[in-house]
Amino acid sequence: MTPEQQLALLTAGAAKVLTERELLDKLRLGRPLRVKLGVDPTAPDIHFGHTVALEKLRQFQQLGHQAVLLIGDFTATIGDPSGRSATRPPLTRDEVLANAATYTEQAFKILDRSKTEIVHNGDWFRKMGYDEILRLNSRVTLQQMLQREDFRNRIEAGQEIRLHELQYPVMQGWDSVEIRADVELGGTDQLFNILVGRDLQKEEGQPQQVVMVLPLLEGLDGVRKMSKSYGNYIGVNDPPAEMFGKLMSVSDALMDRYYLLLVGEGRDTSLHPMEAKKTLAARLTARYHGEAAAVAAREDWETRFSKKDLGAADLPLLPIDGLPDDLTVLTLAAHAFRTAFGLEKSNGELRRQFIAGGSLQLNGVKLTDPGAAVSPQPGDVLKLSKTHAVRFVG
């Protein structure tokens, strides 16, 4: 591709690029750019929201640029305060390294391992003396730190900010100096931190990195950002049938966004929206589980929901002995969504969308009274929606 063609591809889906002109100039240098993505492995598993930046890094990699995956084995023990309303609980280095092992394995389902440079920021921060830390801190003012909206909000709300949290943007910025980054990727909540990196590079006499921040991916509800705490996530390690089914449950508008941010291209508008959604679900399932698993997941989904043959389908199993006491139609639906699919549904949403809408069915019989008692038996099938169903086991 020409530099101009690369620019068009790489900036697609980005929330902000500072600046496109600088990126084009770097692409015209005729050498592989060093593209940095820093991750703090504060948990062992990643979901699709985490993969947005990995997908963009993969695009750079496919164009011949050098992907640099920075593992924050030092910064993760502090915890990134970006977007937080409270101080993160500290992690030990052993916990961070254990998380990093599984995190990177999942990341390499997207990135080419053989062409990815992995660095750990503990390699330089653990060698710093206190005099070096003081010199580094002298380059940033308290006024700069307090420009951060999340810090200002916490102060205004009377919530504490620990001094070590103020160090985080400085440390992230110094990472860019150490690896001589040409481009840094991150979510929109990382803009301040990445700009600090530009400032520190300038002070060190290095060319300043291009800032490319990416949108925070909406979860399955299409409203809030994807998060395990909201129960609206798709995990990279979700089983193939579950991953395919979750993707089939998204709205058409959200499908278009997932195409752009997770696949890196627009959907084929010549396809019927249902077929386009199946194609998206199959492509992403194949990426994480292989082509055979994706084909099987699609066939299973079509058996369950296109052919309406739930009795023959491979459904998630729900143990009867784990059901709530004094079971009603409403509590059964809430329990099934939460336990089998990790989705939290409000009572109002269940009543309006699933019970009154007629999608909630036990062995094909509609359940229309939210307060009615219900006693599922082993082998019974509960259909929750067009894309969710469970089978009860003893």
C-alpha positions in Angstrom: 0.0 0.0 0.0 1.0 3.6 -0.5 1.4 5.7 2.7 -1.9 7.4 1.8 -3.6 4.0 1.5 -2.1 2.9 4.8 -3.3 6.1 6.5 -6.9 5.6 5.4 -6.9 2.0 6.6 -5.1 2.6 9.9 -7.2 5.6 10.9 -10.5 3.9 10.2 -12.4 3.4 13.5 -10.0 5.6 15.5 -11.6 8.1 17.9 -8.7 10.5 17.6 -5.4 10.7 15.9 -2.8 13.3 16.9 -2.1 14.0 14.2 -2.9 12.3 10.9 -0.4 14.6 9.2 2.3 13.3 11.5 1.3 9.7 10.9 1.4 10.2 7.2 4.9 11.7 7.5 6.1 8.7 9.5 4.6 6.3 7.0 6.5 8.0 4.3 9.8 7.4 6.0 10.0 4.0 4.3 10.8 2.0 7.5 8.7 -0.1 9.8 7.2 2.1 12.6 7.5 1.0 16.2 3.8 0.8 17.3 3.3 0.5 21.1 0.4 -1.0 23.0 0.8 -1.1 26.7 -1.3 -3.5 28.8 -1.5 -4.0 32.5 -2.5 -7.6 33.2 -4.6 -6.9 36.2 -6.8 -10.0 35.4 -6.1 -13.3 33.7 -8.7 -13.1 30.9 -9.6 -10.6 28.3 -12.8 -9.8 26.5 -13.6 -8.3 23.1 -13.5 -4.8 24.5 -9.8 -5.4 25.2 -9.2 -6.6 21.7 -10.1 -3.3 19.9 -6.6 -2.0 20.4 -5.1 -5.4 19.6 -6.9 -5.5 16.3 -5.5 -2.0 15.4 -2.0 -3.2 16.4 -2.6 -6.2 14.2 -3.4 -3.9 11.2 -0.1 -2.1 11.7 1.7 -5.5 11.9 0.1 -6.8 8.7 1.4 -3.7 6.9 4.9 -4.5 7.9 5.3 -2.3 11.0 6.8 -3.5 14.3 4.2 -4.3 16.9 5.5 -3.7 20.5 3.4 -5.2 23.2 4.4 -3.7 26.5 3.5 -5.7 29.5 3.2 -3.4 32.5 4.5 -5.8 35.1 5.6 -2.8 37.1 2.8 -0.4 36.5 0.1 -3.1 37.0 1.2 -3.3 40.7 0.2 0.4 40.9 -3.0 0.2 38.8 -4.0 2.6 36.1 -6.3 5.3 37.6 -7.8 6.3 34.2 -11.5 6.5 34.5 -11.5 5.2 38.1 -13.5 6.7 40.9 -11.4 5.0 43.5 -7.9 3.7 44.1 -7.3 0.3 42.6 -6.4 -2.5 45.0 -2.7 -3.3 44.7 -1.4 -6.5 43.1 1.7 -8.4 43.8 4.3 -8.9 41.1 3.6 -12.7 41.2 -0.1 -12.1 40.6 0.7 -9.8 37.7 3.1 -12.2 36.0 0.6 -15.1 36.4 -2.1 -12.9 34.7 0.4 -11.8 32.0 1.0 -15.5 31.0 -2.6 -16.1 30.1 -3.2 -12.5 28.8 -0.4 -12.8 26.2 -1.6 -16.3 25.1 -5.0 -14.8 24.4 -3.5 -11.7 22.7 -1.6 -14.0 20.3 -4.9 -15.3 19.0 -4.9 -11.9 17.3 -1.2 -10.9 16.9 1.5 -12.8 15.0 3.7 -14.0 17.9 6.8 -14.3 15.7 6.5 -10.7 14.6 5.7 -9.2 18.0 8.2 -7.6 20.3 7.4 -8.1 23.9 8.9 -5.8 26.6 8.3 -5.5 30.3 8.5 -2.1 31.9 9.8 -3.6 35.1 13.1 -4.0 33.2 13.8 -0.3 33.5 11.8 0.9 36.4 13.3 -1.6 38.8 16.7 -0.3 38.0 15.9 3.3 38.7 17.4 5.0 41.8 15.4 7.5 43.8 17.4 10.3 42.3 16.3 9.2 38.8 12.7 9.0 39.9 12.9 12.6 41.3 14.4 13.9 38.1 11.6 12.2 36.1 8.9 13.6 38.4 10.4 17.1 38.0 9.4 17.2 34.4 5.6 17.1 35.2 3.7 19.6 37.2 0.9 18.9 39.7 -1.3 21.3 37.6 -0.8 19.0 34.6 -2.0 16.0 36.6 -5.0 17.8 37.9 -6.1 18.5 34.3 -7.3 14.9 34.3 -11.0 14.8 34.5 -11.0 11.6 36.7 -8.7 13.2 39.2 -10.7 16.5 39.3 -13.9 14.5 39.8 -12.5 12.6 42.7 -11.3 15.7 44.4 -14.6 17.5 43.9 -16.4 14.4 45.3 -14.1 14.4 48.4 -12.5 11.1 47.4 -8.9 10.5 48.0 -6.1 10.3 45.4 -3.0 8.5 46.5 0.3 10.0 45.4 1.4 6.8 43.7 -1.6 7.2 41.3 -0.1 10.5 40.1 3.0 8.6 39.0 1.1 6.4 36.6 0.9 8.8 33.6 4.6 9.7 34.1 5.6 6.0 34.0 3.5 5.3 31.0 5.0 8.2 29.2 8.5 7.1 30.1 7.7 3.7 28.6 7.5 5.4 25.2 10.9 7.0 25.7 12.4 3.6 26.6 11.0 1.8 23.5 11.3 4.8 21.1 7.7 4.5 20.1 6.6 6.0 16.8 2.9 5.4 17.5 1.0 4.6 20.7 -2.4 3.0 20.8 -4.9 3.1 23.6 -8.5 3.6 24.5 -10.0 7.1 24.7 -9.4 7.0 28.5 -5.7 6.9 27.7 -5.4 10.2 25.9 -3.8 12.1 28.8 -1.3 9.4 29.5 -0.2 9.1 25.9 0.2 12.8 25.6 2.6 12.7 28.5 4.7 10.3 26.5 4.9 12.8 23.7 6.1 15.5 26.1 8.8 13.3 27.6 10.0 12.1 24.2 10.4 15.7 23.1 12.4 16.5 26.2 14.7 13.5 25.4 15.3 14.7 21.9 13.2 11.9 20.3 10.6 12.3 17.6 7.2 12.5 19.2 4.9 9.5 19.0 1.6 9.8 17.1 -1.4 9.4 19.5 -4.1 7.0 18.3 -6.9 6.5 20.7 -9.7 4.0 20.0 -13.3 3.9 21.1 -14.4 2.0 24.1 -16.4 -1.0 22.8 -20.1 -1.2 23.8 -21.2 -4.4 25.3 -24.0 -6.7 24.3 -26.6 -4.2 25.6 -25.3 -1.6 23.1 -25.2 1.1 25.8 -22.5 0.6 28.4 -18.9 -0.2 27.7 -18.1 -3.9 27.6 -17.3 -5.1 31.1 -17.5 -8.2 33.1 -19.0 -6.2 36.0 -21.9 -5.2 33.7 -22.4 -8.8 32.5 -22.4 -7.6 28.9 -19.1 -9.0 27.6 -17.9 -11.6 25.2 -14.8 -13.4 26.5 -11.9 -14.4 24.2 -12.0 -17.8 25.9 -15.8 -18.2 25.8 -16.8 -21.6 24.3 -17.4 -21.4 20.5 -21.2 -21.9 20.7 -21.5 -19.3 23.5 -19.4 -16.8 21.6 -21.3 -17.3 18.4 -24.7 -17.0 20.2 -23.7 -13.8 22.0 -22.6 -12.2 18.7 -25.9 -13.2 17.1 -27.8 -11.4 20.0 -26.4 -7.9 19.1 -28.5 -5.3 17.3 -27.9 -4.5 13.6 -26.4 -1.1 14.6 -24.0 -2.7 17.1 -23.1 -5.3 14.4 -21.8 -2.5 12.2 -19.7 -1.2 15.0 -18.3 -4.6 15.8 -17.4 -5.1 12.1 -15.4 -1.9 12.1 -13.7 -2.2 15.5 -13.2 -6.0 15.8 -12.7 -7.0 12.1 -11.3 -3.7 10.8 -13.7 -3.3 7.9 -17.3 -2.4 7.1 -19.9 -5.1 6.7 -20.9 -6.3 3.2 -24.2 -4.3 2.6 -25.1 -6.7 -0.2 -25.8 -9.4 2.4 -29.0 -9.6 4.3 -28.4 -8.3 7.9 -29.0 -11.8 9.4 -26.5 -13.3 7.0 -24.0 -10.5 7.7 -24.4 -11.2 11.4 -23.8 -14.9 11.0 -20.7 -14.1 8.9 -19.4 -11.8 11.7 -20.0 -14.3 14.4 -18.3 -17.1 12.3 -15.3 -15.0 11.6 -14.7 -14.0 15.2 -15.4 -17.5 16.5 -12.9 -18.9 13.9 -10.3 -16.4 15.0 -10.3 -17.6 18.6 -11.3 -21.3 18.2 -10.5 -22.3 14.6 -12.6 -22.8 11.5 -14.0 -26.2 12.4 -15.3 -24.9 15.7 -16.9 -21.9 14.0 -18.7 -24.0 11.5 -20.0 -26.3 14.3 -21.1 -23.3 16.3 -23.0 -21.8 13.3 -24.7 -25.2 12.6 -25.7 -25.5 16.3 -27.1 -22.0 16.3 -29.1 -22.6 13.2 -30.4 -25.9 14.6 -31.6 -24.1 17.7 -33.0 -20.8 16.3 -33.4 -21.1 12.5 -34.8 -24.6 12.4 -36.4 -24.3 15.8 -35.2 -27.7 16.8 -34.1 -27.0 20.4 -34.6 -30.6 21.4 -31.6 -31.7 19.2 -29.4 -28.7 20.0 -26.3 -28.5 22.2 -27.6 -26.1 24.8 -26.0 -24.7 27.9 -26.9 -26.9 30.9 -28.6 -25.4 34.0 -28.6 -27.6 37.1 -32.0 -27.8 38.8 -30.4 -28.1 42.3 -28.9 -24.6 41.8 -32.2 -22.9 41.1 -33.5 -20.2 43.5 -36.1 -21.1 46.2 -39.8 -20.2 45.6 -39.1 -20.2 41.9 -41.3 -18.0 39.7 -41.2 -17.3 35.9 -39.5 -14.0 36.6 -36.8 -15.3 38.9 -36.2 -18.3 36.7 -35.6 -16.1 33.7 -33.2 -13.8 35.6 -31.3 -16.8 37.0 -31.0 -18.5 33.6 -29.7 -15.3 31.8 -27.2 -14.6 34.6 -25.9 -18.2 35.2 -25.8 -19.5 31.7 -24.8 -16.4 29.7 -23.4 -13.9 32.3 -26.2 -11.4 31.4 -27.8 -9.3 34.1 -31.4 -8.4 33.2 -33.6 -6.1 35.3 -37.0 -7.3 36.3 -38.6 -4.6 34.2 -36.6 -5.6 31.1 -37.6 -9.3 31.7 -41.3 -8.4 32.0 -41.5 -6.1 29.0 -39.1 -7.7 26.5 -39.1 -11.4 27.2 -42.3 -12.3 29.1 -44.8 -9.9 27.7 -43.1 -10.2 24.3 -43.7 -14.0 24.3 -40.2 -15.2 23.8 -39.9 -16.9 27.2 -41.0 -20.5 26.6 -40.7 -23.8 28.5 -40.8 -26.8 26.2 -42.5 -24.6 23.6 -45.2 -23.3 25.9 -45.1 -19.5 26.5 -44.7 -18.3 30.0 -46.7 -15.1 30.3 -47.3 -14.6 34.0 -44.1 -13.2 35.8 -45.3 -14.3 39.2 -46.5 -17.8 38.3 -44.7 -20.7 40.1 -42.7 -22.9 37.8 -40.9 -26.3 38.3 -38.6 -27.3 35.4 -37.7 -31.0 35.2 -34.4 -32.6 33.9 -34.4 -32.5 30.1 -36.8 -29.5 29.9 -35.7 -26.7 27.5 -36.2 -23.0 28.5 -36.1 -20.6 25.5 -35.3 -17.1 26.7 -35.0 -15.2 23.4 -34.3 -15.7 19.8 -30.6 -16.4 20.6 -30.6 -17.8 24.2 -31.9 -21.1 25.4 -30.9 -23.6 28.2 -31.5 -27.2 29.0 -32.2 -28.3 32.6 -30.2 -31.2 34.2 -30.7 -33.0 37.4 
